[in-house]
């Protein structure tokens, strides 16, 4: 079975339909997940379908922060839970096991304190677990702008997203804390921190005049439950820095927030 290809991007309310369409075409994307998309779905769909063989659909949705498009028939990607900042969908393709696609855009550090953010991760984790129980499986992909780094409490905490950087650790399935079991997520984003690959050392850059400042951040993340992580190739996950010959970053490697977006897109593949 071919892998399903995903594109995720926080487009910062910019009119980037053409670039989104270019990305989807270049990377042969099956599912496009956008946050902070101010372009109406019909206009974005028109851009995505400008080619003769694209065939994108808009499977609807009620989340104000998250917009989803897919090349699959809309009936194969239906919402099963939605709120203002979360969309959980059942992706059920013919001859494949169904999976859950959870998309999230959690509150920003500009508006929420670091003390409050982990509690929102706990709520997200609880909702995902509830939908997994209803679905009868834990084949879940979580993608989104979490507005937290992979090392922060809400992302790594057991009662939060309980994500780890190692597939071997995640393959244990759960961890137990005070007699309570918590299911793992595998988080492959850790390997995208730092400048070993290029001047671009994350997906979001923030320069604050304060004592503690990471500068580069990985707020944009994809997490996988162990059953999917075992067949996931981390080399097929990338932070995109250019579209064709058009750069999404400035000369110093930072996201071009003036002409494009303050976030860089993610492209990745999942086998199921």
Rosetta blueprint (number, residue, H / E / L):
1 X L
2 X L
3 X L
4 X E
5 X E
6 X E
7 X E
8 X E
9 X E
10 X E
11 X L
12 X L
13 X L
14 X L
15 X L
16 X L
17 X H
18 X H
19 X H
20 X H
21 X H
22 X H
23 X H
24 X H
25 X H
26 X H
27 X L
28 X L
29 X L
30 X L
31 X E
32 X E
33 X E
34 X E
35 X E
36 X L
37 X L
38 X L
39 X L
40 X L
41 X H
42 X H
43 X H
44 X H
45 X H
46 X H
47 X H
48 X H
49 X L
50 X L
51 X L
52 X L
53 X L
54 X L
55 X L
56 X L
57 X E
58 X L
59 X L
60 X L
61 X L
62 X L
63 X L
64 X L
65 X L
66 X E
67 X E
68 X E
69 X E
70 X E
71 X L
72 X L
73 X L
74 X H
75 X H
76 X H
77 X E
78 X E
79 X E
80 X E
81 X E
82 X E
83 X L
84 X L
85 X L
86 X E
87 X E
88 X E
89 X E
90 X E
91 X E
92 X L
93 X L
94 X L
95 X L
96 X L
97 X L
98 X L
99 X E
100 X E
101 X E
102 X E
103 X E
104 X E
105 X E
106 X L
107 X L
108 X L
109 X L
110 X L
111 X L
112 X L
113 X L
114 X H
115 X H
116 X H
117 X H
118 X H
119 X H
120 X H
121 X H
122 X H
123 X H
124 X H
125 X H
126 X H
127 X H
128 X H
129 X H
130 X H
131 X H
132 X H
133 X H
134 X H
135 X H
136 X L
137 X L
138 X L
139 X L
140 X E
141 X E
142 X E
143 X E
144 X E
145 X E
146 X L
147 X L
148 X L
149 X L
150 X L
151 X L
152 X L
153 X H
154 X H
155 X H
156 X H
157 X L
158 X L
159 X L
160 X L
161 X L
162 X L
163 X E
164 X E
165 X L
166 X L
167 X H
168 X H
169 X H
170 X H
171 X L
172 X L
173 X L
174 X E
175 X E
176 X E
177 X E
178 X L
179 X L
180 X E
181 X E
182 X E
183 X E
184 X L
185 X E
186 X E
187 X E
188 X H
189 X H
190 X H
191 X H
192 X H
193 X L
194 X L
195 X L
196 X L
197 X L
198 X L
199 X L
200 X L
201 X L
202 X L
203 X L
204 X E
205 X E
206 X L
207 X L
208 X L
209 X L
210 X L
211 X L
212 X L
213 X L
214 X L
215 X L
216 X E
217 X E
218 X L
219 X L
220 X E
221 X E
222 X E
223 X E
224 X E
225 X E
226 X H
227 X H
228 X H
229 X H
230 X L
231 X L
232 X L
233 X L
234 X H
235 X H
236 X H
237 X L
238 X E
239 X E
240 X L
241 X L
242 X E
243 X E
244 X L
245 X L
246 X E
247 X E
248 X L
249 X E
250 X L
251 X L
252 X L
253 X L
254 X L
255 X E
256 X L
257 X L
258 X L
259 X L
260 X L
261 X L
262 X L
263 X E
264 X L
265 X L
266 X E
267 X E
268 X E
269 X E
270 X E
271 X L
272 X L
